[in-house]
Amino acid sequence: MGILESCRGLIFVFSVFLLALLVGGESITQQKIKENCTYTITVQTTCTKGADTSNHVSLRFGDTKSNDILVRHLNSKKIRRLDPLDPVVLNDIPTKPFQACVVDEFEVKGQCLESAVCYLYLKLVGDDDWRPGFIHVKALEKPHLSSEYFYFRRYLPRHVWHGSDVCDSEVTPFGIKHKRKVFAEKSTHSKVLLVP
């Protein structure tokens, strides 16, 4: 009886130890998923007459694993205005973003991506038009996750996601084929337009 009870005790202690290891491993994985990174988003508005906007602008970007970072109100994240010809800070005084011939810099925090930013979409909500030139996303803690430049150079349609995805592209005899992204989880009424 004594040996049987001590075996049961050992099995119980071993089971508790294994359970603690499993729970600890899950919490480390959850911490890794919840890790946040800081991103600097550089947005240039073209010099075309009427290119500026006071509309509400949303932005989303992500990586090949579909880790999606959504910024619902990019206008409120502005930190500075840059010189369009030389990326030096012109001022740190809060000014209205998205003015013609101006480069604005925004800072957002979000989950850390697993690979470089390879898609970026904008959504314009309001009454006036906006014609962005380029957008660049720089990951401050992990520079290798930064994006290439996304070029727009056209007026954005309103109330629909519009952007570019180079994550899952395939070269075919008829041109470059992109897989279509659908953002249904976070935004049920959103549409997506891809830039060819």
C-alpha positions as semicolon CSV with decimal commas, in nm:
position;residue;x (nm);y (nm);z (nm)
1;M;0,000;0,000;0,000
2;G;0,281;0,246;0,086
3;I;0,456;0,193;-0,247
4;L;0,130;0,230;-0,442
5;E;0,046;0,555;-0,260
6;S;0,393;0,699;-0,316
7;C;0,368;0,611;-0,690
8;R;0,034;0,788;-0,709
9;G;0,187;1,088;-0,531
10;L;0,478;1,096;-0,778
11;I;0,243;1,065;-1,074
12;F;0,033;1,350;-0,934
13;V;0,340;1,573;-0,879
14;F;0,471;1,488;-1,228
15;S;0,130;1,568;-1,384
16;V;0,115;1,904;-1,205
17;F;0,471;1,977;-1,321
18;L;0,382;1,896;-1,686
19;L;0,067;2,106;-1,666
20;A;0,268;2,399;-1,529
21;L;0,514;2,365;-1,818
22;L;0,234;2,363;-2,074
23;V;0,061;2,666;-1,923
24;G;0,394;2,851;-1,902
25;G;0,463;2,774;-2,269
26;E;0,121;2,906;-2,369
27;S;0,172;3,229;-2,176
28;I;0,509;3,284;-2,346
29;T;0,339;3,232;-2,686
30;Q;0,061;3,473;-2,589
31;Q;0,319;3,731;-2,475
32;K;0,496;3,699;-2,809
33;I;0,167;3,754;-2,994
34;K;0,077;4,054;-2,776
35;E;0,419;4,219;-2,824
36;N;0,376;4,570;-2,965
37;C;0,593;4,758;-3,212
38;T;0,604;5,124;-3,307
39;Y;0,559;5,221;-3,672
40;T;0,636;5,554;-3,835
41;I;0,413;5,620;-4,135
42;T;0,531;5,878;-4,386
43;V;0,256;6,015;-4,612
44;Q;0,313;6,252;-4,903
45;T;0,024;6,449;-5,053
46;T;0,078;6,547;-5,417
47;C;0,106;6,907;-5,536
48;T;-0,197;6,886;-5,768
49;K;-0,458;7,156;-5,712
50;G;-0,727;7,016;-5,483
51;A;-0,506;6,727;-5,366
52;D;-0,542;6,813;-4,996
53;T;-0,818;6,684;-4,771
54;S;-0,965;6,736;-4,427
55;N;-1,147;6,403;-4,449
56;H;-1,115;6,119;-4,205
57;V;-0,842;5,880;-4,332
58;S;-0,806;5,520;-4,215
59;L;-0,507;5,299;-4,290
60;R;-0,436;4,929;-4,270
61;F;-0,120;4,738;-4,347
62;G;0,024;4,397;-4,281
63;D;0,253;4,111;-4,375
64;T;0,244;3,783;-4,566
65;K;0,095;3,604;-4,262
66;S;-0,208;3,839;-4,276
67;N;-0,115;4,010;-3,949
68;D;-0,328;4,319;-4,000
69;I;-0,272;4,656;-3,831
70;L;-0,571;4,887;-3,855
71;V;-0,548;5,261;-3,783
72;R;-0,906;5,390;-3,776
73;H;-0,820;5,763;-3,762
74;L;-0,474;5,831;-3,905
75;N;-0,532;6,209;-3,883
76;S;-0,504;6,196;-3,503
77;K;-0,163;6,019;-3,504
78;K;0,036;6,300;-3,669
79;I;0,366;6,386;-3,505
80;R;0,544;6,618;-3,751
81;R;0,567;6,775;-4,094
82;L;0,871;6,696;-4,309
83;D;1,041;6,880;-4,595
84;P;0,932;6,701;-4,916
85;L;1,278;6,740;-5,074
86;D;1,488;6,654;-4,770
87;P;1,343;6,437;-4,490
88;V;1,427;6,676;-4,207
89;V;1,176;6,797;-3,955
90;L;1,023;7,131;-4,050
91;N;0,831;7,168;-3,728
92;D;0,687;6,980;-3,436
93;I;0,389;7,213;-3,410
94;P;0,062;7,027;-3,469
95;T;-0,074;7,131;-3,807
96;K;-0,352;6,999;-4,023
97;P;-0,235;6,686;-4,207
98;F;-0,276;6,600;-4,577
99;Q;-0,207;6,946;-4,720
100;A;-0,093;6,973;-5,085
101;C;0,286;6,938;-5,140
102;V;0,342;6,829;-4,779
103;V;0,496;6,518;-4,626
104;D;0,344;6,423;-4,290
105;E;0,475;6,173;-4,040
106;F;0,251;5,967;-3,813
107;E;0,332;5,725;-3,533
108;V;0,120;5,422;-3,445
109;K;0,162;5,123;-3,217
110;G;0,041;4,776;-3,306
111;Q;0,130;4,412;-3,295
112;C;0,474;4,320;-3,424
113;L;0,462;4,175;-3,773
114;E;0,636;3,850;-3,866
115;S;0,760;3,962;-4,208
116;A;0,803;4,289;-4,396
117;V;0,497;4,507;-4,465
118;C;0,371;4,396;-4,807
119;Y;0,018;4,542;-4,829
120;L;-0,127;4,879;-4,749
121;Y;-0,478;5,020;-4,793
122;L;-0,634;5,360;-4,731
123;K;-0,997;5,451;-4,672
124;L;-1,124;5,807;-4,718
125;V;-1,447;5,910;-4,544
126;G;-1,585;6,258;-4,606
127;D;-1,693;6,502;-4,875
128;D;-1,370;6,620;-5,036
129;D;-1,110;6,437;-5,245
130;W;-0,750;6,347;-5,159
131;R;-0,458;6,261;-5,384
132;P;-0,174;6,098;-5,190
133;G;0,161;6,052;-5,363
134;F;0,339;5,783;-5,162
135;I;0,322;5,612;-4,825
136;H;0,606;5,437;-4,642
137;V;0,582;5,232;-4,320
138;K;0,895;5,204;-4,106
139;A;0,911;4,959;-3,815
140;L;1,124;5,136;-3,553
141;E;1,224;4,836;-3,337
142;K;1,264;4,596;-3,631
143;P;1,374;4,790;-3,944
144;H;1,377;4,473;-4,159
145;L;0,995;4,470;-4,130
146;S;0,962;4,814;-4,297
147;S;0,776;4,848;-4,625
148;E;0,882;4,953;-4,969
149;Y;0,716;5,273;-5,093
150;F;0,348;5,240;-5,188
151;Y;0,263;5,484;-5,468
152;F;-0,089;5,614;-5,529
153;R;-0,069;5,938;-5,732
154;R;-0,443;5,939;-5,801
155;Y;-0,754;6,061;-5,624
156;L;-0,884;5,802;-5,381
157;P;-1,240;5,674;-5,404
158;R;-1,443;5,740;-5,091
159;H;-1,581;5,490;-4,838
160;V;-1,384;5,189;-4,973
161;W;-1,045;5,039;-4,897
162;H;-0,806;5,126;-5,179
163;G;-0,443;5,021;-5,197
164;S;-0,182;4,775;-5,304
165;D;-0,089;4,419;-5,213
166;V;0,243;4,266;-5,320
167;C;0,237;3,978;-5,067
168;D;0,103;3,693;-5,277
169;S;0,176;3,801;-5,630
170;E;0,239;3,562;-5,914
171;V;0,380;3,647;-6,256
172;T;0,163;3,501;-6,537
173;P;0,170;3,541;-6,916
174;F;-0,115;3,793;-6,872
175;G;0,062;4,007;-6,610
176;I;0,097;4,001;-6,232
177;K;-0,183;3,818;-6,054
178;H;-0,269;3,914;-5,695
179;K;-0,473;3,720;-5,442
180;R;-0,773;3,925;-5,330
181;K;-0,778;4,037;-4,967
182;V;-1,107;4,042;-4,778
183;F;-1,124;4,228;-4,448
184;A;-1,439;4,084;-4,294
185;E;-1,326;4,020;-3,936
186;K;-1,271;4,375;-3,808
187;S;-1,496;4,565;-4,044
188;T;-1,813;4,397;-4,169
189;H;-1,920;4,661;-4,423
190;S;-1,581;4,734;-4,582
191;K;-1,500;4,679;-4,946
192;V;-1,151;4,640;-5,085
193;L;-1,013;4,772;-5,415
194;L;-0,673;4,655;-5,534
195;V;-0,445;4,878;-5,736
196;P;-0,322;4,682;-6,042
